[in-house]
Amino acid sequence: MARILLSLALLIQVMATHAQEDYQRHFMSEDYTAENIFTNNIEGPCFDQDGNLYVVNYQKDGTIAIITPDKKVSLFLTLPQGSTANSIKFDSKGNMYLADFSAHNVLKVNMKNKKVKVYAHNDGFNQPNDLCINSKNQLFASDPNWKDGTGKIWRIDKGGKAVLLDDKMGTTNGIELSPDERILYVNESVQKKIWAFDVDFDGNISNKRLFAEFPDFGFDGMKCDKEGNLYVTRYGKGTIAVLSPKGELIREVQLKGKNCSNLVFGGINGKLVFVTLQDRKGMEMFRNDIAGKGY
């Protein structure tokens, strides 16, 4: 009996060790694309319903790349002269929206014929930077003024009507909705702060409060997992900071590159995280323990 109990104890110990090793492998970053195939403005990764990944600024600025599930990278479209996309989002009907920072627009792409049109323009736009979208197909856009260190938040309603939500922000950059769409997170790259707002049924925001801040390195894109944790790119440090819904730091995932600009959840179970790196001009990927929101 003692020998059997000893064998069981050893087996349990081995299984626990393997489980721990497997868990650790969840947060180890690896290359997803080759280096230097995008420009240093690589950004805005977003999946369509068929599992194709779209990323901005492939080979030259003003382009959109498509990466198929078998990792083949090719040019999807070239934007009109003067336009440069920084973020990609899809609505429930499969239409693509782009934050066009150089022409100060939000663009809409017909995925069937690849025609591009201006969906939203407002003379008050600085340079639309990042986008998130809710289940009602309302877009929320960050809008920084890098020169002055200020920023705005906009909501883009159906038909392209731009509604100013806040014009007293710092350098607004990453923007994301919680899984229940009741909280809007917006970060300020220069000020190194992340703010949270309550969101009502109509998409209005209120109750601005400091969610988290760091003493060093800037921020860029952000995404939530299905449990409401917020994943923040720490630009210059080369990590993804994972924050709980209370703003507490859970972990930081170390990347190979330093200038991480955005991320997106994907894969069959939504537990793969794909990150754009501006210094490497390509993408990395790591396994996560929780699926992204929507999975």
ChimeraX commands (.cxc) that place a marker at each C-alpha (Angstrom):
marker #1 position 0.00,0.00,0.00 radius 0.5
marker #1 position 2.82,2.40,0.88 radius 0.5
marker #1 position 4.42,1.75,-2.51 radius 0.5
marker #1 position 1.14,2.51,-4.30 radius 0.5
marker #1 position 0.66,5.73,-2.35 radius 0.5
marker #1 position 4.23,6.78,-3.16 radius 0.5
marker #1 position 3.65,6.11,-6.85 radius 0.5
marker #1 position 0.46,8.14,-6.80 radius 0.5
marker #1 position 2.21,11.02,-5.06 radius 0.5
marker #1 position 4.99,10.98,-7.66 radius 0.5
marker #1 position 2.45,10.88,-10.49 radius 0.5
marker #1 position 0.57,13.84,-9.04 radius 0.5
marker #1 position 3.81,15.75,-8.67 radius 0.5
marker #1 position 4.79,15.08,-12.30 radius 0.5
marker #1 position 1.35,16.10,-13.54 radius 0.5
marker #1 position 1.47,19.30,-11.50 radius 0.5
marker #1 position 4.92,20.12,-12.90 radius 0.5
marker #1 position 3.73,19.57,-16.47 radius 0.5
marker #1 position 0.63,21.69,-15.87 radius 0.5
marker #1 position 2.78,24.50,-14.48 radius 0.5
marker #1 position 5.15,24.31,-17.47 radius 0.5
marker #1 position 2.20,24.36,-19.86 radius 0.5
marker #1 position 0.75,27.39,-18.06 radius 0.5
marker #1 position 4.04,29.24,-18.33 radius 0.5
marker #1 position 4.13,28.60,-22.08 radius 0.5
marker #1 position 0.86,30.53,-22.35 radius 0.5
marker #1 position 2.64,33.88,-22.08 radius 0.5
marker #1 position 5.75,33.29,-24.22 radius 0.5
marker #1 position 5.82,35.49,-27.32 radius 0.5
marker #1 position 6.88,34.11,-30.69 radius 0.5
marker #1 position 7.09,35.50,-34.21 radius 0.5
marker #1 position 3.87,35.42,-36.22 radius 0.5
marker #1 position 5.07,37.19,-39.38 radius 0.5
marker #1 position 8.50,37.96,-40.75 radius 0.5
marker #1 position 10.18,41.22,-39.75 radius 0.5
marker #1 position 10.31,44.31,-41.96 radius 0.5
marker #1 position 7.33,43.51,-44.18 radius 0.5
marker #1 position 5.25,46.38,-42.79 radius 0.5
marker #1 position 6.20,50.02,-42.24 radius 0.5
marker #1 position 6.94,51.51,-38.83 radius 0.5
marker #1 position 3.26,52.52,-38.74 radius 0.5
marker #1 position 2.06,48.92,-38.45 radius 0.5
marker #1 position -1.10,48.99,-36.34 radius 0.5
marker #1 position -4.77,48.13,-36.09 radius 0.5
marker #1 position -4.94,44.30,-36.27 radius 0.5
marker #1 position -8.50,43.04,-36.65 radius 0.5
marker #1 position -10.11,39.72,-37.67 radius 0.5
marker #1 position -13.08,39.29,-39.97 radius 0.5
marker #1 position -15.72,36.59,-39.47 radius 0.5
marker #1 position -13.78,34.15,-41.67 radius 0.5
marker #1 position -10.62,34.31,-39.58 radius 0.5
marker #1 position -8.65,36.59,-41.89 radius 0.5
marker #1 position -6.47,39.12,-40.10 radius 0.5
marker #1 position -6.20,42.67,-41.46 radius 0.5
marker #1 position -3.30,44.96,-40.56 radius 0.5
marker #1 position -2.50,48.49,-41.72 radius 0.5
marker #1 position 0.54,49.78,-43.63 radius 0.5
marker #1 position 1.89,46.74,-45.43 radius 0.5
marker #1 position 5.13,47.45,-47.34 radius 0.5
marker #1 position 4.20,51.13,-47.57 radius 0.5
marker #1 position 1.92,53.54,-45.71 radius 0.5
marker #1 position -1.64,53.84,-46.94 radius 0.5
marker #1 position -2.21,50.13,-47.46 radius 0.5
marker #1 position -4.09,47.30,-45.77 radius 0.5
marker #1 position -2.74,43.75,-45.60 radius 0.5
marker #1 position -4.69,40.53,-45.29 radius 0.5
marker #1 position -3.20,37.55,-43.44 radius 0.5
marker #1 position -5.09,34.33,-44.12 radius 0.5
marker #1 position -5.48,31.60,-41.47 radius 0.5
marker #1 position -2.53,29.75,-43.07 radius 0.5
marker #1 position -0.36,32.86,-42.39 radius 0.5
marker #1 position -0.06,34.03,-46.02 radius 0.5
marker #1 position 0.41,37.82,-46.12 radius 0.5
marker #1 position -0.67,39.87,-49.14 radius 0.5
marker #1 position -1.93,43.31,-50.11 radius 0.5
marker #1 position -5.68,43.71,-49.61 radius 0.5
marker #1 position -6.12,47.30,-50.77 radius 0.5
marker #1 position -4.42,50.66,-51.23 radius 0.5
marker #1 position -6.22,53.66,-49.75 radius 0.5
marker #1 position -6.88,56.89,-51.68 radius 0.5
marker #1 position -3.97,59.30,-51.94 radius 0.5
marker #1 position -3.44,61.16,-48.65 radius 0.5
marker #1 position -5.11,58.58,-46.43 radius 0.5
marker #1 position -3.25,56.48,-43.86 radius 0.5
marker #1 position -5.11,54.07,-41.61 radius 0.5
marker #1 position -4.24,53.53,-37.98 radius 0.5
marker #1 position -7.07,51.27,-36.76 radius 0.5
marker #1 position -9.47,48.71,-38.24 radius 0.5
marker #1 position -12.89,47.63,-36.99 radius 0.5
marker #1 position -15.72,45.55,-38.50 radius 0.5
marker #1 position -19.42,46.09,-37.86 radius 0.5
marker #1 position -22.00,43.31,-37.48 radius 0.5
marker #1 position -22.64,43.35,-41.25 radius 0.5
marker #1 position -18.98,42.85,-42.11 radius 0.5
marker #1 position -18.19,46.40,-43.21 radius 0.5
marker #1 position -14.67,47.63,-42.46 radius 0.5
marker #1 position -14.02,50.97,-40.77 radius 0.5
marker #1 position -10.66,52.70,-40.65 radius 0.5
marker #1 position -9.31,55.55,-38.53 radius 0.5
marker #1 position -7.60,57.66,-41.20 radius 0.5
marker #1 position -5.24,59.86,-39.22 radius 0.5
marker #1 position -3.51,61.66,-42.09 radius 0.5
marker #1 position -6.71,62.77,-43.89 radius 0.5
marker #1 position -8.64,63.28,-40.61 radius 0.5
marker #1 position -11.49,60.92,-41.46 radius 0.5
marker #1 position -13.13,57.67,-40.52 radius 0.5
marker #1 position -13.35,55.58,-43.69 radius 0.5
marker #1 position -15.73,52.78,-44.64 radius 0.5
marker #1 position -14.72,49.91,-46.91 radius 0.5
marker #1 position -17.14,47.78,-48.90 radius 0.5
marker #1 position -15.56,44.34,-48.52 radius 0.5
marker #1 position -17.17,42.98,-51.69 radius 0.5
marker #1 position -15.81,45.53,-54.15 radius 0.5
marker #1 position -13.12,47.16,-51.95 radius 0.5
marker #1 position -14.52,50.63,-52.57 radius 0.5
marker #1 position -13.47,53.18,-49.94 radius 0.5
marker #1 position -15.57,56.17,-48.91 radius 0.5
marker #1 position -15.49,58.79,-46.17 radius 0.5
marker #1 position -17.87,57.58,-43.47 radius 0.5
marker #1 position -17.30,60.39,-40.97 radius 0.5
marker #1 position -15.59,63.76,-41.12 radius 0.5
marker #1 position -15.72,66.65,-38.70 radius 0.5
marker #1 position -13.75,69.88,-38.78 radius 0.5
marker #1 position -13.06,69.31,-35.09 radius 0.5
marker #1 position -11.12,66.09,-35.73 radius 0.5
marker #1 position -7.42,66.22,-34.85 radius 0.5
marker #1 position -6.41,62.86,-36.32 radius 0.5
marker #1 position -8.63,59.86,-35.53 radius 0.5
marker #1 position -6.29,57.29,-34.02 radius 0.5
marker #1 position -8.00,54.19,-32.62 radius 0.5
marker #1 position -11.51,52.75,-32.79 radius 0.5
marker #1 position -13.76,50.40,-30.87 radius 0.5
marker #1 position -17.33,49.39,-31.73 radius 0.5
marker #1 position -20.38,48.25,-29.79 radius 0.5
marker #1 position -23.18,45.82,-30.61 radius 0.5
marker #1 position -25.30,48.70,-31.98 radius 0.5
marker #1 position -22.53,49.45,-34.52 radius 0.5
marker #1 position -21.64,52.74,-32.85 radius 0.5
marker #1 position -17.95,53.55,-33.18 radius 0.5
marker #1 position -15.90,55.25,-30.47 radius 0.5
marker #1 position -12.76,57.04,-31.61 radius 0.5
marker #1 position -9.73,58.45,-29.82 radius 0.5
marker #1 position -8.48,61.68,-31.36 radius 0.5
marker #1 position -5.10,62.95,-30.12 radius 0.5
marker #1 position -3.33,66.22,-30.79 radius 0.5
marker #1 position 0.26,65.07,-30.36 radius 0.5
marker #1 position 1.76,68.54,-30.74 radius 0.5
marker #1 position -0.29,70.06,-27.91 radius 0.5
marker #1 position -0.50,66.93,-25.74 radius 0.5
marker #1 position -4.30,67.04,-25.76 radius 0.5
marker #1 position -7.05,64.82,-27.10 radius 0.5
marker #1 position -10.72,64.17,-27.70 radius 0.5
marker #1 position -13.15,61.26,-27.67 radius 0.5
marker #1 position -15.81,60.91,-30.35 radius 0.5
marker #1 position -18.77,58.65,-30.96 radius 0.5
marker #1 position -19.65,57.91,-34.58 radius 0.5
marker #1 position -23.33,57.12,-34.91 radius 0.5
marker #1 position -25.13,55.33,-37.75 radius 0.5
marker #1 position -24.69,57.19,-41.01 radius 0.5
marker #1 position -21.38,58.71,-39.92 radius 0.5
marker #1 position -22.57,61.44,-37.56 radius 0.5
marker #1 position -19.69,62.42,-35.26 radius 0.5
marker #1 position -20.65,63.28,-31.67 radius 0.5
marker #1 position -18.03,64.87,-29.43 radius 0.5
marker #1 position -17.98,63.11,-26.05 radius 0.5
marker #1 position -14.97,64.75,-24.36 radius 0.5
marker #1 position -12.51,67.42,-25.52 radius 0.5
marker #1 position -10.55,67.88,-22.32 radius 0.5
marker #1 position -8.35,64.82,-22.44 radius 0.5
marker #1 position -4.62,64.31,-22.61 radius 0.5
marker #1 position -3.05,62.55,-25.61 radius 0.5
marker #1 position -5.83,60.04,-26.26 radius 0.5
marker #1 position -4.74,56.81,-27.92 radius 0.5
marker #1 position -6.00,53.30,-27.08 radius 0.5
marker #1 position -9.75,52.92,-26.66 radius 0.5
marker #1 position -11.83,49.87,-25.69 radius 0.5
marker #1 position -15.24,48.84,-24.37 radius 0.5
marker #1 position -15.75,46.35,-21.56 radius 0.5
marker #1 position -17.47,43.06,-22.53 radius 0.5
marker #1 position -20.84,44.33,-21.24 radius 0.5
marker #1 position -20.29,47.66,-23.07 radius 0.5
marker #1 position -20.99,49.61,-19.89 radius 0.5
marker #1 position -17.43,50.93,-19.45 radius 0.5
marker #1 position -15.27,52.78,-21.97 radius 0.5
marker #1 position -11.51,52.74,-21.38 radius 0.5
marker #1 position -9.33,55.43,-22.94 radius 0.5
marker #1 position -5.61,55.84,-22.39 radius 0.5
marker #1 position -3.37,58.88,-22.68 radius 0.5
marker #1 position 0.03,58.00,-24.14 radius 0.5
marker #1 position 2.01,61.01,-22.99 radius 0.5
marker #1 position 0.36,61.34,-19.59 radius 0.5
marker #1 position 0.60,57.56,-18.98 radius 0.5
marker #1 position -2.93,57.35,-17.59 radius 0.5
marker #1 position -5.90,55.12,-18.35 radius 0.5
marker #1 position -9.37,56.51,-17.75 radius 0.5
marker #1 position -12.69,54.73,-17.36 radius 0.5
marker #1 position -16.13,56.14,-18.20 radius 0.5
marker #1 position -19.63,54.80,-17.66 radius 0.5
marker #1 position -21.52,54.30,-20.93 radius 0.5
marker #1 position -25.31,54.59,-21.11 radius 0.5
marker #1 position -27.77,52.96,-23.52 radius 0.5
marker #1 position -27.36,55.73,-26.11 radius 0.5
marker #1 position -23.57,55.66,-26.02 radius 0.5
marker #1 position -23.05,58.75,-23.90 radius 0.5
marker #1 position -20.23,58.71,-21.34 radius 0.5
marker #1 position -20.06,59.99,-17.76 radius 0.5
marker #1 position -18.34,59.48,-14.41 radius 0.5
marker #1 position -14.78,59.88,-15.64 radius 0.5
marker #1 position -12.35,58.25,-13.24 radius 0.5
marker #1 position -8.70,57.25,-13.18 radius 0.5
marker #1 position -8.45,53.52,-13.83 radius 0.5
marker #1 position -4.66,53.04,-13.79 radius 0.5
marker #1 position -1.42,54.89,-14.39 radius 0.5
marker #1 position 2.26,54.01,-14.80 radius 0.5
marker #1 position 5.38,56.04,-14.02 radius 0.5
marker #1 position 7.16,55.18,-17.27 radius 0.5
marker #1 position 6.63,54.27,-20.94 radius 0.5
marker #1 position 3.68,55.23,-23.08 radius 0.5
marker #1 position 0.56,53.35,-24.13 radius 0.5
marker #1 position -0.99,52.45,-27.46 radius 0.5
marker #1 position -3.80,50.01,-28.33 radius 0.5
marker #1 position -5.88,48.10,-25.74 radius 0.5
marker #1 position -8.25,45.12,-25.78 radius 0.5
marker #1 position -10.42,43.30,-23.21 radius 0.5
marker #1 position -10.73,39.58,-22.61 radius 0.5
marker #1 position -14.11,37.96,-21.95 radius 0.5
marker #1 position -13.69,38.33,-18.17 radius 0.5
marker #1 position -13.19,42.08,-18.44 radius 0.5
marker #1 position -9.43,42.23,-17.95 radius 0.5
marker #1 position -7.75,44.99,-19.98 radius 0.5
marker #1 position -4.63,44.28,-22.09 radius 0.5
marker #1 position -2.54,47.40,-22.66 radius 0.5
marker #1 position 0.42,47.81,-25.03 radius 0.5
marker #1 position 3.29,49.50,-23.18 radius 0.5
marker #1 position 5.02,51.24,-26.06 radius 0.5
marker #1 position 8.80,51.37,-25.64 radius 0.5
marker #1 position 8.88,48.76,-22.89 radius 0.5
marker #1 position 7.81,45.88,-25.10 radius 0.5
marker #1 position 5.22,44.38,-22.78 radius 0.5
marker #1 position 1.48,43.82,-22.63 radius 0.5
marker #1 position 0.18,44.89,-19.22 radius 0.5
marker #1 position -2.85,42.88,-18.09 radius 0.5
marker #1 position -5.08,44.82,-15.71 radius 0.5
marker #1 position -8.03,43.45,-13.73 radius 0.5
marker #1 position -11.44,45.19,-13.89 radius 0.5
marker #1 position -10.33,46.98,-10.72 radius 0.5
marker #1 position -7.21,48.36,-12.40 radius 0.5
marker #1 position -4.80,46.03,-10.61 radius 0.5
marker #1 position -1.79,44.72,-12.53 radius 0.5
marker #1 position -2.12,40.96,-13.00 radius 0.5
marker #1 position 0.97,40.41,-15.12 radius 0.5
marker #1 position 3.09,41.84,-17.92 radius 0.5
marker #1 position 3.75,39.67,-20.97 radius 0.5
marker #1 position 7.25,40.24,-22.34 radius 0.5
marker #1 position 7.56,40.63,-26.11 radius 0.5
marker #1 position 10.63,40.40,-28.35 radius 0.5
marker #1 position 10.17,43.89,-29.78 radius 0.5
marker #1 position 9.81,47.11,-27.82 radius 0.5
marker #1 position 7.40,49.34,-29.73 radius 0.5
marker #1 position 4.15,47.39,-29.45 radius 0.5
marker #1 position 1.36,49.37,-31.07 radius 0.5
marker #1 position -1.78,47.24,-30.81 radius 0.5
marker #1 position -3.15,43.74,-30.26 radius 0.5
marker #1 position -6.11,41.53,-31.07 radius 0.5
marker #1 position -7.46,38.22,-29.78 radius 0.5
marker #1 position -7.97,35.39,-32.25 radius 0.5
marker #1 position -7.53,31.71,-33.00 radius 0.5
marker #1 position -10.14,28.99,-32.87 radius 0.5
marker #1 position -10.84,29.48,-29.16 radius 0.5
marker #1 position -9.94,33.17,-28.98 radius 0.5
marker #1 position -6.97,32.54,-26.70 radius 0.5
marker #1 position -4.22,33.64,-29.07 radius 0.5
marker #1 position -3.06,37.25,-28.85 radius 0.5
marker #1 position -1.55,38.88,-31.94 radius 0.5
marker #1 position 0.59,42.00,-31.42 radius 0.5
marker #1 position 1.89,44.57,-33.92 radius 0.5
marker #1 position 5.48,45.78,-33.34 radius 0.5
marker #1 position 6.58,49.02,-34.96 radius 0.5
marker #1 position 10.30,48.56,-34.33 radius 0.5
marker #1 position 10.27,45.05,-35.82 radius 0.5
marker #1 position 7.76,46.02,-38.55 radius 0.5
marker #1 position 5.97,42.73,-38.06 radius 0.5
marker #1 position 3.85,40.74,-35.64 radius 0.5
marker #1 position 4.32,38.49,-32.63 radius 0.5
marker #1 position 1.85,36.12,-30.97 radius 0.5
marker #1 position 1.39,34.51,-27.57 radius 0.5
marker #1 position -1.03,32.04,-26.01 radius 0.5
marker #1 position -3.30,33.40,-23.32 radius 0.5
marker #1 position -5.23,31.68,-20.55 radius 0.5
marker #1 position -8.48,33.61,-21.18 radius 0.5
marker #1 position -10.26,34.19,-24.49 radius 0.5
marker #1 position -10.89,37.66,-25.82 radius 0.5
marker #1 position -14.31,39.27,-25.46 radius 0.5
marker #1 position -16.78,38.00,-28.01 radius 0.5
marker #1 position -15.48,34.42,-27.88 radius 0.5
marker link #1:1,2 radius 0.2
marker link #1:2,3 radius 0.2
marker link #1:3,4 radius 0.2
marker link #1:4,5 radius 0.2
marker link #1:5,6 radius 0.2
marker link #1:6,7 radius 0.2
marker link #1:7,8 radius 0.2
marker link #1:8,9 radius 0.2
marker link #1:9,10 radius 0.2
marker link #1:10,11 radius 0.2
marker link #1:11,12 radius 0.2
marker link #1:12,13 radius 0.2
marker link #1:13,14 radius 0.2
marker link #1:14,15 radius 0.2
marker link #1:15,16 radius 0.2
marker link #1:16,17 radius 0.2
marker link #1:17,18 radius 0.2
marker link #1:18,19 radius 0.2
marker link #1:19,20 radius 0.2
marker link #1:20,21 radius 0.2
marker link #1:21,22 radius 0.2
marker link #1:22,23 radius 0.2
marker link #1:23,24 radius 0.2
marker link #1:24,25 radius 0.2
marker link #1:25,26 radius 0.2
marker link #1:26,27 radius 0.2
marker link #1:27,28 radius 0.2
marker link #1:28,29 radius 0.2
marker link #1:29,30 radius 0.2
marker link #1:30,31 radius 0.2
marker link #1:31,32 radius 0.2
marker link #1:32,33 radius 0.2
marker link #1:33,34 radius 0.2
marker link #1:34,35 radius 0.2
marker link #1:35,36 radius 0.2
marker link #1:36,37 radius 0.2
marker link #1:37,38 radius 0.2
marker link #1:38,39 radius 0.2
marker link #1:39,40 radius 0.2
marker link #1:40,41 radius 0.2
marker link #1:41,42 radius 0.2
marker link #1:42,43 radius 0.2
marker link #1:43,44 radius 0.2
marker link #1:44,45 radius 0.2
marker link #1:45,46 radius 0.2
marker link #1:46,47 radius 0.2
marker link #1:47,48 radius 0.2
marker link #1:48,49 radius 0.2
marker link #1:49,50 radius 0.2
marker link #1:50,51 radius 0.2
marker link #1:51,52 radius 0.2
marker link #1:52,53 radius 0.2
marker link #1:53,54 radius 0.2
marker link #1:54,55 radius 0.2
marker link #1:55,56 radius 0.2
marker link #1:56,57 radius 0.2
marker link #1:57,58 radius 0.2
marker link #1:58,59 radius 0.2
marker link #1:59,60 radius 0.2
marker link #1:60,61 radius 0.2
marker link #1:61,62 radius 0.2
marker link #1:62,63 radius 0.2
marker link #1:63,64 radius 0.2
marker link #1:64,65 radius 0.2
marker link #1:65,66 radius 0.2
marker link #1:66,67 radius 0.2
marker link #1:67,68 radius 0.2
marker link #1:68,69 radius 0.2
marker link #1:69,70 radius 0.2
marker link #1:70,71 radius 0.2
marker link #1:71,72 radius 0.2
marker link #1:72,73 radius 0.2
marker link #1:73,74 radius 0.2
marker link #1:74,75 radius 0.2
marker link #1:75,76 radius 0.2
marker link #1:76,77 radius 0.2
marker link #1:77,78 radius 0.2
marker link #1:78,79 radius 0.2
marker link #1:79,80 radius 0.2
marker link #1:80,81 radius 0.2
marker link #1:81,82 radius 0.2
marker link #1:82,83 radius 0.2
marker link #1:83,84 radius 0.2
marker link #1:84,85 radius 0.2
marker link #1:85,86 radius 0.2
marker link #1:86,87 radius 0.2
marker link #1:87,88 radius 0.2
marker link #1:88,89 radius 0.2
marker link #1:89,90 radius 0.2
marker link #1:90,91 radius 0.2
marker link #1:91,92 radius 0.2
marker link #1:92,93 radius 0.2
marker link #1:93,94 radius 0.2
marker link #1:94,95 radius 0.2
marker link #1:95,96 radius 0.2
marker link #1:96,97 radius 0.2
marker link #1:97,98 radius 0.2
marker link #1:98,99 radius 0.2
marker link #1:99,100 radius 0.2
marker link #1:100,101 radius 0.2
marker link #1:101,102 radius 0.2
marker link #1:102,103 radius 0.2
marker link #1:103,104 radius 0.2
marker link #1:104,105 radius 0.2
marker link #1:105,106 radius 0.2
marker link #1:106,107 radius 0.2
marker link #1:107,108 radius 0.2
marker link #1:108,109 radius 0.2
marker link #1:109,110 radius 0.2
marker link #1:110,111 radius 0.2
marker link #1:111,112 radius 0.2
marker link #1:112,113 radius 0.2
marker link #1:113,114 radius 0.2
marker link #1:114,115 radius 0.2
marker link #1:115,116 radius 0.2
marker link #1:116,117 radius 0.2
marker link #1:117,118 radius 0.2
marker link #1:118,119 radius 0.2
marker link #1:119,120 radius 0.2
marker link #1:120,121 radius 0.2
marker link #1:121,122 radius 0.2
marker link #1:122,123 radius 0.2
marker link #1:123,124 radius 0.2
marker link #1:124,125 radius 0.2
marker link #1:125,126 radius 0.2
marker link #1:126,127 radius 0.2
marker link #1:127,128 radius 0.2
marker link #1:128,129 radius 0.2
marker link #1:129,130 radius 0.2
marker link #1:130,131 radius 0.2
marker link #1:131,132 radius 0.2
marker link #1:132,133 radius 0.2
marker link #1:133,134 radius 0.2
marker link #1:134,135 radius 0.2
marker link #1:135,136 radius 0.2
marker link #1:136,137 radius 0.2
marker link #1:137,138 radius 0.2
marker link #1:138,139 radius 0.2
marker link #1:139,140 radius 0.2
marker link #1:140,141 radius 0.2
marker link #1:141,142 radius 0.2
marker link #1:142,143 radius 0.2
marker link #1:143,144 radius 0.2
marker link #1:144,145 radius 0.2
marker link #1:145,146 radius 0.2
marker link #1:146,147 radius 0.2
marker link #1:147,148 radius 0.2
marker link #1:148,149 radius 0.2
marker link #1:149,150 radius 0.2
marker link #1:150,151 radius 0.2
marker link #1:151,152 radius 0.2
marker link #1:152,153 radius 0.2
marker link #1:153,154 radius 0.2
marker link #1:154,155 radius 0.2
marker link #1:155,156 radius 0.2
marker link #1:156,157 radius 0.2
marker link #1:157,158 radius 0.2
marker link #1:158,159 radius 0.2
marker link #1:159,160 radius 0.2
marker link #1:160,161 radius 0.2
marker link #1:161,162 radius 0.2
marker link #1:162,163 radius 0.2
marker link #1:163,164 radius 0.2
marker link #1:164,165 radius 0.2
marker link #1:165,166 radius 0.2
marker link #1:166,167 radius 0.2
marker link #1:167,168 radius 0.2
marker link #1:168,169 radius 0.2
marker link #1:169,170 radius 0.2
marker link #1:170,171 radius 0.2
marker link #1:171,172 radius 0.2
marker link #1:172,173 radius 0.2
marker link #1:173,174 radius 0.2
marker link #1:174,175 radius 0.2
marker link #1:175,176 radius 0.2
marker link #1:176,177 radius 0.2
marker link #1:177,178 radius 0.2
marker link #1:178,179 radius 0.2
marker link #1:179,180 radius 0.2
marker link #1:180,181 radius 0.2
marker link #1:181,182 radius 0.2
marker link #1:182,183 radius 0.2
marker link #1:183,184 radius 0.2
marker link #1:184,185 radius 0.2
marker link #1:185,186 radius 0.2
marker link #1:186,187 radius 0.2
marker link #1:187,188 radius 0.2
marker link #1:188,189 radius 0.2
marker link #1:189,190 radius 0.2
marker link #1:190,191 radius 0.2
marker link #1:191,192 radius 0.2
marker link #1:192,193 radius 0.2
marker link #1:193,194 radius 0.2
marker link #1:194,195 radius 0.2
marker link #1:195,196 radius 0.2
marker link #1:196,197 radius 0.2
marker link #1:197,198 radius 0.2
marker link #1:198,199 radius 0.2
marker link #1:199,200 radius 0.2
marker link #1:200,201 radius 0.2
marker link #1:201,202 radius 0.2
marker link #1:202,203 radius 0.2
marker link #1:203,204 radius 0.2
marker link #1:204,205 radius 0.2
marker link #1:205,206 radius 0.2
marker link #1:206,207 radius 0.2
marker link #1:207,208 radius 0.2
marker link #1:208,209 radius 0.2
marker link #1:209,210 radius 0.2
marker link #1:210,211 radius 0.2
marker link #1:211,212 radius 0.2
marker link #1:212,213 radius 0.2
marker link #1:213,214 radius 0.2
marker link #1:214,215 radius 0.2
marker link #1:215,216 radius 0.2
marker link #1:216,217 radius 0.2
marker link #1:217,218 radius 0.2
marker link #1:218,219 radius 0.2
marker link #1:219,220 radius 0.2
marker link #1:220,221 radius 0.2
marker link #1:221,222 radius 0.2
marker link #1:222,223 radius 0.2
marker link #1:223,224 radius 0.2
marker link #1:224,225 radius 0.2
marker link #1:225,226 radius 0.2
marker link #1:226,227 radius 0.2
marker link #1:227,228 radius 0.2
marker link #1:228,229 radius 0.2
marker link #1:229,230 radius 0.2
marker link #1:230,231 radius 0.2
marker link #1:231,232 radius 0.2
marker link #1:232,233 radius 0.2
marker link #1:233,234 radius 0.2
marker link #1:234,235 radius 0.2
marker link #1:235,236 radius 0.2
marker link #1:236,237 radius 0.2
marker link #1:237,238 radius 0.2
marker link #1:238,239 radius 0.2
marker link #1:239,240 radius 0.2
marker link #1:240,241 radius 0.2
marker link #1:241,242 radius 0.2
marker link #1:242,243 radius 0.2
marker link #1:243,244 radius 0.2
marker link #1:244,245 radius 0.2
marker link #1:245,246 radius 0.2
marker link #1:246,247 radius 0.2
marker link #1:247,248 radius 0.2
marker link #1:248,249 radius 0.2
marker link #1:249,250 radius 0.2
marker link #1:250,251 radius 0.2
marker link #1:251,252 radius 0.2
marker link #1:252,253 radius 0.2
marker link #1:253,254 radius 0.2
marker link #1:254,255 radius 0.2
marker link #1:255,256 radius 0.2
marker link #1:256,257 radius 0.2
marker link #1:257,258 radius 0.2
marker link #1:258,259 radius 0.2
marker link #1:259,260 radius 0.2
marker link #1:260,261 radius 0.2
marker link #1:261,262 radius 0.2
marker link #1:262,263 radius 0.2
marker link #1:263,264 radius 0.2
marker link #1:264,265 radius 0.2
marker link #1:265,266 radius 0.2
marker link #1:266,267 radius 0.2
marker link #1:267,268 radius 0.2
marker link #1:268,269 radius 0.2
marker link #1:269,270 radius 0.2
marker link #1:270,271 radius 0.2
marker link #1:271,272 radius 0.2
marker link #1:272,273 radius 0.2
marker link #1:273,274 radius 0.2
marker link #1:274,275 radius 0.2
marker link #1:275,276 radius 0.2
marker link #1:276,277 radius 0.2
marker link #1:277,278 radius 0.2
marker link #1:278,279 radius 0.2
marker link #1:279,280 radius 0.2
marker link #1:280,281 radius 0.2
marker link #1:281,282 radius 0.2
marker link #1:282,283 radius 0.2
marker link #1:283,284 radius 0.2
marker link #1:284,285 radius 0.2
marker link #1:285,286 radius 0.2
marker link #1:286,287 radius 0.2
marker link #1:287,288 radius 0.2
marker link #1:288,289 radius 0.2
marker link #1:289,290 radius 0.2
marker link #1:290,291 radius 0.2
marker link #1:291,292 radius 0.2
marker link #1:292,293 radius 0.2
marker link #1:293,294 radius 0.2
marker link #1:294,295 radius 0.2
view
